[in-house]
Structure formats: structure tokens, C-alpha cells
Amino acid sequence: MKKIFFALLAFGLTTSAVAQTFNIKVAGVNYVFPASKTGDMTYQDCTTLTVMDKTFKLSDINGMAVNSDLGKDCVVEVSYNGDSPNVTIQTNQIATDALGYDNDTNKPLMETSFGGLRLNFNMEGIDHLEIESVDGYPLAGNSNNSILTFYAPDNGTLVPGKDYYVTTFPCDVSGGYRLSIYKDGKVAPFFGVHQTIEAGKFISPLDLNESELEFDDPDAPLVEEERPELDQKTKDLLREYKKNPCIDTYNALYDQMGVRYDKVVARKKAKLRQLERDAHHQYLIDEMQGIVDEMVNNRDERLTQRFLSLIDSRTDDNPDDEWLVLKGATDENAYVGYAPVTNAEYAIFNKDFTYEEGHERYPVTNVSYDEAKAYCDWLTANDNAHAYRLPTEYEWILAAGHMPKDVNMNANFVESGLTSVDAYAGSKGNCGGIDFWGNCWEWTSTLDADGNYLVKGGSWDSSRDACRSEYCDDAREGIGRYANVGFRVVRVDYKNK
């Protein structure tokens, strides 16, 4: 081995007080050494150079300089100034074919320190992308940035059908990542789940369907007045299950529903991260954190509810009556009331009950749990074919389904009190019923830890958050009568009474 002691002067180094660095550029990686610590540099057989125990293949090196901007366009910078190198990944990356991660010099670093995403789009016009770990895990920077931006080269657009590589730290993105795609001044978000970025590897989104991307103005608020439709993959698997209902098709559909559920959670997490950056009020962050926690902690139960509701193939035996199929219920032939019980309906049962003229279709309130149950018993006594009862919390959630974020409803004091059950009839629950959210709370037969009955759906004087179907922090004493609590009825076959 031939050992050459490089004179620092040869690289233009001086003994000035200004800290100096020795930079070696290898494709998309800039290696930075403190000039004062380079000491002996070993040059062997005209093929390799070793600096501070890092060996470079000379044919891989694109340049060497002192105190220069040689590596300004590099995606990765490695600084040697201690026991172990410090890796920094650019948070603003420009697409390039010159990453060179697989050459002999860079490959050992990549296999231990970074990976990323491989993206390939068929559509034209994409000028940049934004990637975020929705759990806030670091993707770039000095292990301190969970968001990075990836630009097309030369202020242009990405070439359709071409592979592009976004460099990140190894990161567990199984809980979700946001990929925002910018095109023609608009943006479409995609959420990926169930993946992990490992060192030395580049992952591709598992199920990015470009035809299902929805582009909107970047500053437009997310408006969710209705539940999103099923994606094509879920539709196909549901069709397969109905055609051949066996364990394999069941599990395939259930797993896909799990992906859909986790994508919704990822979207909520992304909103939480945005609020943490931008919100002026802590209560907004706390409210979204509560939603995320509930969805994560109760994933299995919520997923099962939605799955059973989806595969329940029952149809309404009488489309003209006020009873709707309660899909996913454990009771055979369970139905739920189209709306909460109204003043006019309750007055038929209780002859002493009075209400304000013109309020016939308002929900009956100031009715205790026992009185609501007595109404159900009265219905049962007058029907030889069916039994009637109050819903459990589980059944109520099945009937209501997920509450769209921006659904129109009588809540948060948009009205000065109760309204007719038909006032917001355009906002329908999962079963097709109305008035699930806002207006008045509804009794359920589920007890909390203190022996009180859970009420669901919120009321006209509740926050929108309290109206969410999954919200379960409100319970009332069964003997109490409350001006903002009414009830809805479940009907089952008499044999299931």
C-alpha cells in the first residue's frame, strides 16, 4: 500500500480561525470532514481514498473542495465530526437521475442510514409533491422534520411513466403518511398505510389509483358533508364476497376495510398535525386528539361495525313504513326508527302528554329512560309480530354510522332550540334515517361504569364534536327528565324479544 500524506495547503487550507471543511461529493451525497481533523489521508493503488476511516472509490468522486458549495445540490449530507457520522437529508429535494446511492462509496451509507419512496405517475402536469409522516416521525432534516417537498427538475413537471426517488430516513409509516400531489395549481391528497421505510429500500404506495385522486384548490377547506363512497378495490372485493361468501373472500374484504379505516385515521392524524402547527386555540387540538385517540383505541370494534353493516344484504321488507333495516345488528331482522319519536307519536301513548301547537314533528324530550322504555313496551303489546326496545350504544352507532365532518345539523347553537326532526332531513345516517346528530340526545340501553345510561348524537346546544357517533362521554340518570334528551326505537321479530 502506498501512503501519501496530503499537504493541507494543497487543498487551499489555512490556519485561520475560521472553521474549514473538506468536502467530497459523490453523486447525490456530500461528505463533509473538518479540515483540522483529516490528518493522514490514505491513497491506495490509484483506486481508493480513505479519510477519517471513510473509504471512497475514486471513480465515484465527482469533486473535492474546501469551504465550498460543492454539495449544495446534494440530497444527503454526511458530516464527520465525532464518533459517528451525522446524516442530514434535504427537506426540499429536486428530482435527479444522479443520486448514485448504489455505487460502491454510497451503498454502505444507504444500507444503514436512509431509504425512501419510489414514485411513478402516469398523469401529466405534476410539478411537486409533499410527503408527511402523519405520526410526526422524522423523514428529513437533521432527524427533525416530518415533512419534505419533492420538486420536478428545472421548474418543470414530472415525466409520466418514469421512476422518481424521494429520499427519507428509515421510518415506520405504518400508521400513515400523506402524499400531496400538486398539479396545475391544484392538489390531491393520498394517504398510505401499513408500510415501513427501511434503510436501503424504497417503497411504492400500495394502492394509489390515479383515477380516484380528487384535485382541489390548495387553500380549500376539507368539506365532508356525506360519507365517502367505496373505492373500486373495496367494491370489487364486496362483489366477490357476495358471489362466493367463503372465509377467503370474507377475510380479503375485511382486510381491505381495515385499510380504508386506517386511511381515515391517517387523514385525521394529518389534520391533527396541521392544527398543532397552525391552530390559535388549544381546544381545537385537544378535540382532534380525542377523535384520533378514540379511533385508534377502538379500531377493532369500529371496524367490525362497519364491516358487518357493509356485508348485511338484507333489504327493507316495507319501504313505505317508518322502519329501516339495521344492517350489521346481531338480532335477526332488526329495524330502527326513521327518526326519533315525535311529540305526536308519544302523545298517542301518553294521553296526559301535551306539547306546543305546531310542534307535532319535534322530537319528544323530558322523557325519562323508564318512560321511553314504557313507550316501547306499549308498542310491543300492540304488535303480535314484533318487539320494540331502545337501542344499545352499538346498535345506535350502526344505525347512524360515521358522522361526516361538515354535516348539516342543529348543533352548536345554530338554532335557538329544538327543531322538527325533518328540519335537517338531507343529513342521513348509515341506515337512511334522519336526525341522528344534533337536535336532541337519544337514550340507549347501555350503562356506563356509574350505572347511568349513555346518550348519543348530541343536541342543539352541544358542540359538533359531542355529536359524533363515536362520542361516548355523556350519560344520564335513568330517572331523570331532560329538555334535550329524546329517544329512537329498535324493532325486532317477536321471537327475539
Sequence and secondary structure as in RCSB ss.txt:
>XXXX:A:sequence
MKKIFFALLAFGLTTSAVAQTFNIKVAGVNYVFPASKTGDMTYQDCTTLTVMDKTFKLSDINGMAVNSDLGKDCV
VEVSYNGDSPNVTIQTNQIATDALGYDNDTNKPLMETSFGGLRLNFNMEGIDHLEIESVDGYPLAGNSNNSILTF
YAPDNGTLVPGKDYYVTTFPCDVSGGYRLSIYKDGKVAPFFGVHQTIEAGKFISPLDLNESELEFDDPDAPLVEE
ERPELDQKTKDLLREYKKNPCIDTYNALYDQMGVRYDKVVARKKAKLRQLERDAHHQYLIDEMQGIVDEMVNNRD
ERLTQRFLSLIDSRTDDNPDDEWLVLKGATDENAYVGYAPVTNAEYAIFNKDFTYEEGHERYPVTNVSYDEAKAY
CDWLTANDNAHAYRLPTEYEWILAAGHMPKDVNMNANFVESGLTSVDAYAGSKGNCGGIDFWGNCWEWTSTLDAD
GNYLVKGGSWDSSRDACRSEYCDDAREGIGRYANVGFRVVRVDYKNK
>XXXX:A:secstr
       GGGGT    SS  EEEEEETTEEEEEEGGG    EEETTTEEEETTEEEEGGG  EEEESS TTTT S
EEEE SSSS EEEE SEEE  S   TTSTTTHHHHHHH EEEEE  SSS EEEEEEEETT    BBTTTBSEEEE
E GGG    TT  EEEEE  EE TT EEEEEEETTEEEEEEE S EE TT EE  SS  GGG   B TT      
S     HHHHHHHHHHHHS SHHHHHHHHHHHHHHHHHHHHHHHHHHHHHHHH S HHHHHHHHHHHHHHHHTHH
HHHHHHHHHHH     S TTSSEEE TT SSTT EEESS  BHHHHHHH TT    TT TTSB  S  HHHHHHH
HHHHHHT SSEEEE   HHHHHHHH    TT   B TTSSSS   TTTTTTSB TTS B  SBSSEEEEEEE TT
S EEEES  TTS TGGGSTT    EE TT   TTEE   EEEEGGG 
